[in-house]
Amino acid sequence: MLTLAGFNVPEQELEFKAVRSQGPGGQNVNKLATAIQLRFDIPASSLPDAVKRRLLKTADSRISNEGVLVLKAQSHRTQERNRTEALERLEQLLESVRHAPKARKKTKPSKAAKKKRLDEKKKRGELKKSRAKPY
């Protein structure tokens, strides 16, 4: 059982797969599978329903149409460090959707603000009218 961003996530819900890294690295990159691909099935997870909805609603290209999150960590030379990095990224993502965003309250300008705006528009119009060439 892992605790990520305050949620208890069973390790069975996380699927780790070692794959080859991309980019330069010489023989190491060609021979060893040090990159880690973390797959997390959001709809089938034990997260609260509200968190699942917010997570699926995010416009994240790493989430497939089926709701599977795929994170690839390959910046380190060892599988263990890449695995830790993938878990940290998953934790950051969960933290970002942990709390519901505050609902926006509609506001109206006050009567004084409306009057001030209209008075300034009139003054500006008069100024422009005074610049006009006389016929």
One Martini backbone bead per residue (centre of mass of N, CA, C, O) as a GRO file, in nm:
protein
  135
    1MET     BB    1   0.093   0.039   0.027
    2LEU     BB    2   0.049   0.358  -0.100
    3THR     BB    3   0.121   0.709  -0.042
    4LEU     BB    4  -0.054   0.948  -0.249
    5ALA     BB    5  -0.156   1.250  -0.174
    6GLY     BB    6  -0.330   1.097   0.069
    7PHE     BB    7  -0.351   0.827  -0.086
    8ASN     BB    8  -0.442   0.489  -0.094
    9VAL     BB    9  -0.238   0.274  -0.297
   10PRO     BB   10  -0.231  -0.009  -0.440
   11GLU     BB   11   0.018  -0.186  -0.603
   12GLN     BB   12  -0.179  -0.338  -0.807
   13GLU     BB   13  -0.260  -0.062  -0.967
   14LEU     BB   14   0.041  -0.073  -1.044
   15GLU     BB   15   0.227  -0.066  -1.357
   16PHE     BB   16   0.544  -0.194  -1.427
   17LYS     BB   17   0.777  -0.115  -1.701
   18ALA     BB   18   1.056  -0.212  -1.875
   19VAL     BB   19   1.232   0.009  -2.091
   20ARG     BB   20   1.374   0.167  -2.339
   21SER     BB   21   1.556   0.427  -2.393
   22GLN     BB   22   1.602   0.738  -2.515
   23GLY     BB   23   1.859   0.849  -2.682
   24PRO     BB   24   2.144   0.906  -2.561
   25GLY     BB   25   2.412   0.644  -2.432
   26GLY     BB   26   2.497   0.420  -2.594
   27GLN     BB   27   2.516   0.103  -2.485
   28ASN     BB   28   2.322   0.134  -2.250
   29VAL     BB   29   2.066   0.199  -2.427
   30ASN     BB   30   2.082  -0.074  -2.605
   31LYS     BB   31   2.085  -0.299  -2.355
   32LEU     BB   32   1.902  -0.144  -2.147
   33ALA     BB   33   1.606  -0.137  -1.929
   34THR     BB   34   1.558   0.172  -1.756
   35ALA     BB   35   1.295   0.248  -1.824
   36ILE     BB   36   0.973   0.361  -1.697
   37GLN     BB   37   0.639   0.228  -1.709
   38LEU     BB   38   0.343   0.377  -1.591
   39ARG     BB   39   0.034   0.219  -1.504
   40PHE     BB   40  -0.302   0.376  -1.453
   41ASP     BB   41  -0.624   0.281  -1.367
   42ILE     BB   42  -0.864   0.494  -1.291
   43PRO     BB   43  -1.151   0.353  -1.286
   44ALA     BB   44  -1.018   0.093  -1.116
   45SER     BB   45  -0.960   0.249  -0.880
   46SER     BB   46  -0.952   0.358  -0.519
   47LEU     BB   47  -1.047   0.623  -0.572
   48PRO     BB   48  -1.232   0.874  -0.551
   49ASP     BB   49  -1.476   0.975  -0.761
   50ALA     BB   50  -1.405   1.280  -0.773
   51VAL     BB   51  -1.106   1.238  -0.850
   52LYS     BB   52  -1.150   1.078  -1.107
   53ARG     BB   53  -1.307   1.297  -1.259
   54ARG     BB   54  -1.086   1.517  -1.249
   55LEU     BB   55  -0.867   1.346  -1.387
   56LEU     BB   56  -1.030   1.287  -1.656
   57LYS     BB   57  -1.080   1.602  -1.722
   58THR     BB   58  -0.809   1.637  -1.791
   59ALA     BB   59  -0.581   1.765  -2.048
   60ASP     BB   60  -0.415   1.476  -2.075
   61SER     BB   61  -0.214   1.291  -2.293
   62ARG     BB   62  -0.155   1.041  -2.084
   63ILE     BB   63  -0.461   0.992  -2.120
   64SER     BB   64  -0.669   0.774  -2.220
   65ASN     BB   65  -0.984   0.687  -2.328
   66GLU     BB   66  -0.992   0.455  -2.091
   67GLY     BB   67  -0.817   0.585  -1.836
   68VAL     BB   68  -0.505   0.552  -1.889
   69LEU     BB   69  -0.210   0.610  -1.725
   70VAL     BB   70   0.106   0.719  -1.883
   71LEU     BB   71   0.435   0.692  -1.748
   72LYS     BB   72   0.765   0.815  -1.843
   73ALA     BB   73   1.083   0.721  -1.706
   74GLN     BB   74   1.438   0.833  -1.831
   75SER     BB   75   1.662   1.025  -1.674
   76HIS     BB   76   1.790   0.772  -1.559
   77ARG     BB   77   2.016   0.486  -1.518
   78THR     BB   78   1.797   0.363  -1.325
   79GLN     BB   79   1.519   0.199  -1.240
   80GLU     BB   80   1.470   0.302  -0.951
   81ARG     BB   81   1.479   0.610  -1.013
   82ASN     BB   82   1.252   0.599  -1.227
   83ARG     BB   83   1.036   0.488  -1.038
   84THR     BB   84   1.039   0.727  -0.843
   85GLU     BB   85   0.970   0.943  -1.053
   86ALA     BB   86   0.694   0.828  -1.137
   87LEU     BB   87   0.566   0.850  -0.855
   88GLU     BB   88   0.602   1.157  -0.827
   89ARG     BB   89   0.427   1.233  -1.073
   90LEU     BB   90   0.169   1.100  -0.971
   91GLU     BB   91   0.150   1.269  -0.712
   92GLN     BB   92   0.126   1.545  -0.851
   93LEU     BB   93  -0.136   1.481  -1.003
   94LEU     BB   94  -0.308   1.415  -0.751
   95GLU     BB   95  -0.265   1.689  -0.610
   96SER     BB   96  -0.405   1.867  -0.837
   97VAL     BB   97  -0.700   1.690  -0.776
   98ARG     BB   98  -0.778   1.675  -0.473
   99HIS     BB   99  -0.917   1.952  -0.499
  100ALA     BB  100  -1.171   2.141  -0.548
  101PRO     BB  101  -1.259   2.395  -0.717
  102LYS     BB  102  -1.359   2.697  -0.688
  103ALA     BB  103  -1.636   2.863  -0.717
  104ARG     BB  104  -1.759   3.103  -0.915
  105LYS     BB  105  -1.850   3.429  -0.851
  106LYS     BB  106  -2.077   3.641  -0.937
  107THR     BB  107  -2.038   3.979  -1.054
  108LYS     BB  108  -2.117   4.327  -1.000
  109PRO     BB  109  -2.128   4.633  -1.071
  110SER     BB  110  -2.161   4.917  -0.936
  111LYS     BB  111  -2.322   5.210  -0.961
  112ALA     BB  112  -2.068   5.387  -0.939
  113ALA     BB  113  -1.907   5.241  -1.162
  114LYS     BB  114  -2.106   5.294  -1.392
  115LYS     BB  115  -2.108   5.602  -1.374
  116LYS     BB  116  -1.806   5.646  -1.415
  117ARG     BB  117  -1.787   5.513  -1.695
  118LEU     BB  118  -1.993   5.702  -1.840
  119ASP     BB  119  -1.850   5.970  -1.778
  120GLU     BB  120  -1.583   5.897  -1.923
  121LYS     BB  121  -1.712   5.856  -2.201
  122LYS     BB  122  -1.819   6.144  -2.232
  123LYS     BB  123  -1.548   6.293  -2.202
  124ARG     BB  124  -1.410   6.152  -2.441
  125GLY     BB  125  -1.614   6.240  -2.656
  126GLU     BB  126  -1.576   6.544  -2.618
  127LEU     BB  127  -1.276   6.551  -2.685
  128LYS     BB  128  -1.306   6.442  -2.975
  129LYS     BB  129  -1.508   6.659  -3.073
  130SER     BB  130  -1.304   6.906  -3.025
  131ARG     BB  131  -1.100   6.798  -3.261
  132ALA     BB  132  -1.275   6.862  -3.476
  133LYS     BB  133  -1.345   6.991  -3.768
  134PRO     BB  134  -1.472   7.263  -3.891
  135TYR     BB  135  -1.725   7.347  -4.145
   0.00000   0.00000   0.00000
